[in-house]
Amino acid sequence: MRGALGASLALLAAAAVLTGATAAPPAGGTFEGVASCAGTTCHGRMEADGAVVRQDELMRWQEPSSPGGAHSRAYAVLSGRRAQQITATLGLGDAARAPACLGCHSTPVTGGKGARYLTSDGVSCEACHGPASGWIASHYAVGASHAGNVANGMTPLDRPLVRAGVCLDCHYGSARAGQFVTHRMMAAGHPRISFELDLFSTMQQHWDEDADYAGRKGRTDSVATWAAGQAMALNRAMTLFASNRGTEGSFPEFTFFDCHSCHRRIYDQADRSLTFETNPGRPIPFGMPPFNDENMILLSAAVHAAVPGQAARFDADVKAFHAGLAGDRTAAVAAARRLAQTSQSLAGMLAGLGGNDLAYRILDSIAGPASAPRFTDYEGSVQAVMAIDTLLNALVKQGRITIGAAAGIRADINRAYAAVKEPNAYRGADFRASLASAVRSIRALR
């Protein structure tokens, strides 16, 4: 489905180097280890010829050259030069043993460890599906149901809000130990975290949405998944900002801010080289470091298209948060808490939406007069091109646009990806032109 996946993978390579996604596992469950799933009658086949599920899931998880194998590689990269340099700089010792790293580069265990559990498995099956002790013996039995597996402790990843929460634990951060990339870590060399729920789910997909899958779990709505992911990401950002994660010593935790609005080349010269752009969505003084508002921009576009009755409140909450940042921390934290509540409420609304025209309406909203002027910085532009990619593929999946017609639009999307491929070479004007051209082409096919 993603004909230009190579372009998106180049964009996301930095995020994939040192990140994985972990679940919030039920307390008390035992982690049985990857080997418990590896039999050829289970998920360890070399070909996808299973009667119910593919049964080659472990091979796809271990794929050495693609993002599909990134979770299995998560622990191994801790022995690499880059990871060791980061922990040496921060005084954390061996990266492969540092708690600050293992929270996301391995499967954190909150209960017991089975005989086959290995930290070196990295981000394993149970990191996302939950500790298997309660359901491993019953999930394949005759008459087993998905609801029964969930009741026995399996994480219901078919629910967008649950999946988003699991992925965001590492692909944004959580309050748990070892699951937050601080500004100090990035200063030492850790890549910037980037995430979009539907695109990342597609890159990790190890299941077929056939009739059996639909009967057990229902059809996936990529548009709803994307929109709910934006809302959950913003909720996570606001919740963490308002907590003790929001400070580093006497300073704000700069990981929340838009790195590339400040990290541009600086020259001492008579004629200024203006890089800071005034953004209509941010009521902050000129030159003040802006909060990374990528999810705010895209969620606003989704809300205006999908639940317009909530749009005024959401946009007001966003502006109040930016205004709070320009004031003092007390005001900013209070505004963050309000915005966290609003985004959580919106996540529930968006996860249940559908309809064939929704993708078109969101595309129009992203490229419309309210959203387009807000793409002044690298981070928001990255989210926007991933959104257009996701929504176009959703329309192909729905049968609204043919694969051939979508291929003709790929040139514009690839140009937009190229404009945001390298943060230090971000070409805002090229990005905006390519994005607008892609959306015009999609509109013409409506």
Buried (B, 14 or more C-beta within 10 A) or exposed (E): EBBBBEBBBEBBEBBBBBBBBBBBBBEEBBBBBBBBBBEEEBBBBEEBEBEEBBBBBBBBBBBEEEBBBBBBBBBEBBEBEBBBEBBEEBEBBEBBEBEBBBBBBBBBBBBEBBEBBBBEBBBBBBBBBBBBBBBBEBBBEEEBEBEBBBEBBBBBBBBBBBBBBBBBBBBBBBEBEBBBBBBBBBEBBBBBBBBBBBBBBBBBEBBEEEEEBEEBBEEBBBBBBBBBBBBBBBBBBBBBBBBEBBEEEEEBBBBBBBBBBBEBEEEEEEEEEEEBBEBEBBBBEEEBBBBBBBBBBBBBBBBBBBBEEBBEBBBEBBBBBBBBBEEEBEBBBBBBBBBBBBBBBBBEBBBEBEEEEBBBBBBBBBBBEBBBBBBBBBBBBBBBBBBBBBBBBBBBBBEBBEEEBBEEBBBBBBBBBBBBBEBEEBBBEBBBBBBBBBBEBBEEBE
